[in-house]
Amino acid sequence: MAAPTSAAAGAPSAVSVPAPGRKAQPRRRRSVSADRPNYLGSIASFVWLGIIIIPVYWVVITSFKPQSAYYSSNPMLPAEPTLENYQAVIEADFLTYFLNSVIVTVGATVPAVLVSFMAAFAIVRGGRGRFLRFSNTVFLMGLACPLQAVIIPVYLIIIRLSLYDSHLALILPSIAFAIPLSVLILANFIRDVPNELFESMRMDGATEWGTMWRLAFPLTQPALITVAIYQGLQVWNAFLLPLVLTQSPELRVLPLALWAFQGEYGINVPAVLASVVLATLPILALYVIGRRHLLAGMTAGFSK
């Protein structure tokens, strides 16, 4: 009589046995954060958007105001729109300053990007030699040298080379200060290129030079465009180097051209802001053209 009782006691519960032919499904947990709106993040985004948009809006509407209405009208509302400020900027040799900025920016950005690309390729694909490791260390040390700390040695070097008050006086230091960060970005991007592609190029008989230009250069195009846009903006907006290394009015770049609207007893603020708007248009156009490559280059190359 005790056997059935012990068998029943040792039998597993019917609730815990899964049905035959069916697998136990894990219980899914609902994500509370996925269903809950992020009101704090939305508010912070709108606040940050206002912080950015309001100054830009003020610059644009003020550039269309006459100088007499600048002090008497509401600063946040348009009043008596006019194009006199833009006409005054163009008549004040703006095109000369604009051309100087283009020459210096292109002359400094293109060599800096090419030299940085070749240096980054040599550091990544050149093995583990002491010279390459030392070169990489030197490039990284360049990131720790701000321009303000070495402006006096740069000035003395430019004087000794007889390059003072010339375009080369602005181009050469700009190239030197653009290389360290460019090498760092491009080297991290080249490391993400699969090694099998380099090996297949080598098996096909390609040299290192051919591999660099026919394989690495096309694949690193987003990073190259990112570096070019970033360094171009740095050179375009540079103020300290043109201030110290040039003095002729015909060699002024756009940041120094704002001085043309500063009088002895006052400043034509609407004209200054009109020149700021004109100087920003090429940067905006460059961003619109290279926006996709810029975003790709900023997010790639640092996945490891």
VOGU-3710 file (C-alpha; in Angstrom, 3 decimals, decimal comma):
1> maaptsaaag> 0,000/0,000/0,000  2,947/2,333/0,509  4,330/1,913/-3,044  1,717/3,995/-4,866  2,093/6,744/-2,310  5,882/6,964/-2,731  5,614/6,857/-6,542  3,115/9,683/-6,517  5,295/11,681/-4,213  8,356/11,204/-6,439
11> apsavsvpap> 6,544/12,035/-9,695  7,247/15,491/-11,165  4,558/18,116/-11,091  2,376/18,356/-14,176  2,772/22,145/-14,257  6,568/22,036/-14,618  6,614/19,568/-17,526  6,593/21,272/-20,934  4,229/19,959/-23,563  5,804/17,430/-25,951
21> grkaqprrrr> 7,093/18,960/-29,198  7,241/22,491/-27,784  10,298/24,346/-26,542  10,235/26,443/-23,459  10,183/30,101/-24,492  12,173/32,534/-22,364  10,116/35,237/-20,788  10,624/38,576/-22,500  11,101/41,583/-20,347  9,614/44,795/-21,575
31> svsadrpnyl> 11,993/47,683/-21,652  10,602/50,442/-19,530  12,934/53,050/-21,012  11,908/52,165/-24,601  8,245/52,958/-23,954  8,785/56,045/-21,824  9,362/59,356/-23,702  12,599/61,107/-22,857  11,165/64,502/-21,944  14,380/65,662/-20,266
41> gsiasfvwlg> 16,462/64,893/-23,351  13,955/66,651/-25,613  13,938/69,772/-23,454  17,737/69,816/-23,330  17,871/69,446/-27,135  15,554/72,407/-27,683  17,517/74,502/-25,207  20,780/73,691/-26,979  19,166/74,441/-30,355  18,062/77,834/-29,051
51> iiiipvywvv> 21,552/78,579/-27,743  22,936/77,932/-31,219  20,186/79,467/-33,371  19,590/82,731/-31,501  23,121/84,170/-32,039  23,053/83,135/-35,705  19,640/84,754/-36,140  20,884/87,952/-34,489  23,952/88,108/-36,745  21,900/87,666/-39,914
61> itsfkpqsay> 19,179/90,226/-39,130  21,681/92,781/-37,804  23,728/92,554/-40,996  20,705/93,942/-42,886  20,178/96,894/-40,515  21,598/100,367/-41,171  24,105/101,566/-38,632  21,687/104,257/-37,370  18,996/101,675/-36,623  21,375/99,311/-34,846
71> yssnpmlpae> 21,290/101,294/-31,579  17,675/102,466/-31,723  15,761/99,332/-32,804  15,025/96,073/-31,026  18,101/93,868/-31,423  16,005/90,739/-32,059  13,615/92,249/-34,622  14,438/93,259/-38,220  14,195/96,985/-38,911  14,647/98,894/-42,171
81> ptlenyqavi> 16,371/96,077/-44,090  19,064/97,299/-46,451  21,970/95,948/-48,478  24,241/98,916/-47,795  26,367/96,908/-45,375  27,070/94,187/-47,933  27,847/96,822/-50,546  30,271/98,515/-48,155  31,964/95,189/-47,419  32,432/94,361/-51,091
91> eadfltyfln> 33,766/97,856/-51,827  36,288/97,556/-48,953  38,475/95,044/-50,879  36,520/92,079/-49,565  37,256/90,080/-52,716  41,004/90,572/-52,185  40,777/89,336/-48,604  38,587/86,449/-49,719  41,106/85,424/-52,387  43,944/85,577/-49,844
101> svivtvgatv> 42,000/83,288/-47,516  41,332/80,832/-50,338  45,004/80,752/-51,344  46,207/80,193/-47,789  43,514/77,616/-46,959  43,973/75,508/-50,096  47,750/75,881/-50,016  47,901/74,644/-46,421  45,141/72,012/-46,416  45,994/69,991/-49,540
111> pavlvsfmaa> 49,705/69,399/-48,702  48,877/68,736/-45,040  46,316/66,055/-45,940  48,588/64,359/-48,491  51,629/64,333/-46,214  49,530/63,120/-43,282  48,048/60,314/-45,373  51,459/59,071/-46,499  52,828/59,298/-42,968  49,826/57,444/-41,527
121> faivrggrgr> 50,155/54,687/-44,162  53,854/54,283/-43,380  53,172/54,098/-39,638  50,411/51,480/-40,013  51,835/49,346/-42,849  55,559/49,948/-42,402  56,190/47,342/-39,722  57,533/47,897/-36,223  60,752/49,752/-36,960  62,213/52,162/-34,436
131> flrfsntvfl> 62,119/55,069/-36,850  58,404/54,677/-37,524  57,613/54,353/-33,828  59,701/57,430/-33,121  57,917/59,316/-35,915  54,531/58,348/-34,501  55,637/59,581/-31,068  56,780/62,888/-32,553  53,425/63,364/-34,275  51,570/62,647/-31,043
141> mglacplqav> 53,787/65,098/-29,171  52,777/67,740/-31,697  49,244/67,589/-30,308  50,559/68,890/-26,982  52,116/72,039/-28,507  49,562/74,852/-28,786  50,164/77,589/-31,313  50,190/80,305/-28,653  53,159/78,652/-26,917  55,412/78,550/-29,995
151> iipvyliiir> 54,344/81,660/-31,880  57,585/83,510/-31,040  59,901/80,706/-32,328  57,728/80,446/-35,442  58,034/84,205/-35,961  61,836/84,059/-35,641  62,066/81,113/-38,081  59,935/82,943/-40,639  62,155/86,025/-40,300  65,330/83,952/-40,780
161> lslydshlal> 63,835/82,334/-43,908  62,951/85,781/-45,338  59,310/84,742/-45,676  57,757/87,419/-43,487  54,716/89,170/-44,951  54,004/86,536/-47,585  51,526/83,757/-48,217  54,163/81,126/-47,475  54,594/82,621/-44,010  51,017/81,511/-43,298
171> ilpsiafaip> 50,968/78,278/-45,313  54,056/76,544/-43,922  53,229/76,876/-40,178  49,610/75,930/-40,887  50,780/72,707/-42,532  53,028/71,899/-39,584  50,265/72,372/-37,022  47,721/70,416/-39,098  49,814/67,252/-39,529  49,718/65,722/-35,979
181> lsvlilanfi> 45,945/65,461/-35,643  45,543/64,445/-39,289  48,033/61,594/-38,881  46,226/60,364/-35,764  42,834/60,261/-37,495  44,073/58,720/-40,736  46,215/56,104/-38,981  43,224/54,853/-36,976  41,160/54,736/-40,143  43,789/52,802/-42,148
191> rdvpnelfes> 44,053/50,229/-39,323  40,404/49,320/-39,923  41,048/48,382/-43,562  41,061/44,542/-43,750  44,546/43,092/-44,019  43,327/40,602/-46,635  42,924/43,428/-49,145  46,554/44,450/-48,747  47,677/40,835/-49,045  45,690/40,317/-52,240
201> mrmdgatewg> 47,213/43,464/-53,743  50,673/42,223/-52,815  49,995/38,809/-54,406  48,958/40,588/-57,596  52,391/42,208/-57,714  51,485/45,700/-56,517  54,160/47,740/-54,793  53,655/49,547/-51,500  53,357/52,818/-53,392  50,700/51,386/-55,693
211> tmwrlafplt> 48,852/49,799/-52,773  48,793/53,102/-50,945  47,301/55,097/-53,815  45,101/52,442/-55,456  43,736/50,733/-52,330  44,235/52,757/-49,140  43,554/56,149/-50,686  40,076/55,307/-52,098  39,038/53,394/-48,965  40,040/56,243/-46,649
221> qpalitvaiy> 38,194/58,889/-48,656  35,689/59,698/-45,857  38,526/60,235/-43,383  40,470/62,330/-45,903  37,463/64,582/-46,504  36,867/64,872/-42,760  40,461/65,890/-42,118  40,432/68,300/-45,069  37,252/70,039/-43,894  38,426/70,271/-40,293
231> qglqvwnafl> 41,877/71,596/-41,131  40,433/73,924/-43,766  38,165/75,473/-41,142  41,105/75,915/-38,787  43,137/77,747/-41,422  40,167/79,751/-42,712  39,348/81,078/-39,238  42,960/81,552/-38,113  43,712/84,944/-36,604  46,962/84,726/-34,641
241> lplvltqspe> 49,269/83,630/-37,472  48,064/86,285/-39,961  48,253/88,910/-37,221  51,877/88,120/-36,339  53,329/87,045/-39,694  51,796/89,599/-42,085  51,402/93,363/-42,124  50,561/94,443/-45,692  46,885/95,307/-46,306  46,919/93,453/-49,629
251> lrvlplalwa> 47,873/90,216/-47,834  45,188/90,321/-45,188  42,885/87,350/-44,796  39,221/87,537/-43,835  39,621/87,441/-40,023  41,949/90,453/-40,240  39,692/92,202/-42,738  37,225/92,970/-39,938  39,613/95,691/-38,837  38,653/97,699/-41,921
261> fqgeyginvp> 35,310/98,529/-40,292  36,791/99,687/-36,990  37,089/103,447/-36,761  38,855/105,662/-34,279  35,756/106,285/-32,168  33,432/103,426/-33,040  32,762/100,222/-34,961  30,304/99,711/-37,788  28,741/96,619/-36,224  26,259/95,821/-39,061
271> avlasvvlat> 29,082/95,976/-41,626  31,243/93,702/-39,493  28,413/91,194/-39,220  27,787/91,424/-42,982  31,416/90,458/-43,574  31,001/87,601/-41,087  27,993/86,312/-43,041  29,880/86,499/-46,342  32,894/84,756/-44,829  30,665/81,972/-43,467
281> lpilalyvig> 28,947/81,165/-46,777  31,923/79,217/-48,256  32,208/77,196/-45,044  28,495/76,391/-45,153  28,710/75,367/-48,815  31,713/73,148/-48,059  29,824/71,448/-45,235  26,757/70,825/-47,419  28,899/69,269/-50,150  30,939/67,003/-47,866
291> rrhllagmta> 28,348/66,349/-45,157  27,970/62,621/-45,825  31,700/61,982/-45,951  32,238/64,177/-42,900  29,804/62,173/-40,771  31,227/58,867/-42,032  34,766/59,945/-41,250  33,874/61,131/-37,770  32,212/57,830/-36,814  34,606/55,403/-38,542
301> gfsk> 38,184/54,574/-37,788  37,742/54,277/-34,008  35,777/51,047/-33,750  38,628/49,016/-32,281
//
